[in-house]
Amino acid sequence: MRLDTILRVISKVLIPFLFIFGLYVQLHGDFGPGGGFQAGVIIAAGVVLYAIIYGLNAAQQAVPKALVEFMVPLGVLIFAGVGVYGIVTGGNYLDYNHLAHGDAVHGQHWGVFLVEIGVLVTVASTMIAIFYAFAGRGRK
């Protein structure tokens, strides 16, 4: 795709907006449609678009496989850590009331926010890992 100048220019403009829109969907998930899953897929789509236009090697330099493999369990750890923190502070698993030390409303807000961050990290990295696995098939 080295000769497709139009696609390269359009993707250079479009990919940053994909990432920004993914963050918007993540952060706006408390107040409307959206959240970690949708934002993770949008961000992964930006990486996949980059790989399609510039090649798999360029994408793996921008988002290395080692980073992707590290992020999959990191997102699960964030999600589970929020739940375990609820148990440790005397509540139930994923009981967000204890996150803000006595302020249940802020605790609920932070709990949902942190869980959705964990979902975002897991979904985005899993989608990228699946793409890398299929796109890199047959290469050595």
N, C-alpha and C positions, 0 to 999 in steps of 0.2 A: 504494500500500500504506500510505497514511498512516492509514487507519482500522483496520488490523489490529494492534491493540494487543498482543494475545497473541503474535503472531509477532515483533513488535519487542522485547518484553521477553525472550522466550525466546532470541532471537538475541543480545541484549546479554549474556546469561549464557553462551550456548554458544560464541560466537566466541573469547573469550579462552582457553577450554579447548581449542578446536581448535588454536590457536597453541601452547599449552603442550604438547599431545599431539604436535604436529609436532616440536617441539624434543626431546621425550622420544624419539621414534622416531629422530631424527637422532643423538642422543647415545648411545642404547642400541644403535645399529646395530653397534657393535664386539662386543657380547656376545650378541646375539640377532637375531631378524628385524628388519629395518628398515634404514635408511640414508638417503642423500641423496635418492634418487628418491621413495621413499614419503613422506618428510617434506616434500619440495617440493610434492607433490600435495596433502597435507593442508593445508599453509599456503595454497596457492592456493585450495583449497576454502573456506577461511575468508573469503578476500577475495571469492570468487564469492557466497557466502551473504550477505555484507554488501551486495553490489551488488544481489542479488535482493530483499532486504528493504528497503533504504534508497534504492535507485536507483543507476544507473550514475554519475551526476554526483557523488554523495556518495562512492562508491567511488574515483572518480578524484581526488577531493580528498584522501582518506585515503592512497591509493597512486597518485601521479601517473604518467601515461603516460611522462613523461620519465625518472622513476626506474626504471620497469619496463624501458624501452628501454636504460638504462644497465646494469642488472643482468644482462641476458642475456649480453652479452660478458664482463662481469666474472667470472661464474661459470666461463666457458670459460677465461678468463685465469688464474684461480686454479688450475684443474685443470692447464692446460698449464704454468703456472709451477712447480708442484711437479715435474713431469716434467723440465723444462729444468734446474731446480736440481740434479737428480740427475746430469745430463750435465755441468754446470759443475763439480760437485765430484768428478768422476772416475768416476762410475758410469754406469749405463744410464738410459734414459728411464724415469721412474717407479720408479727404484731408491731406495727409502726409507731404506736403511741409512745414508746420509750425512746425513740431516736432523738427527740428534742428535749429530753430531760424534764418532763413534766408538762410540756406544751403539746397536747395531743394533736392539735390542728397542724402545727408545723412538723410534728413527727410523721403524720400521715403524708404530708407533702414531700418530705425528704425521703420517706420510705418508697413511695411510688416512683419518685425521680431516680433513686439509686437502682431500684429493680429494673426500671426501663433502660438505664445505662447498661446494666448487665445484659439485658436482652439485645440491645443494639450491638454491643461488642460481639456477642456470640453469633447473632444472625449474620452480621456483615462478614465476620471472619469465616464462618462456615460456608457461606455462599461463595466467597472468594476461593476458599480451599477446594470446594467442589469444582469450580471453574478451572482452577489450576490443574486439578487431577485429570479432568476430561480434555482440556486443551493441550496438556503436556503428554498425553497418551501417545506412545509410539516414539517418543523422543528419548535420546540417551545422552 
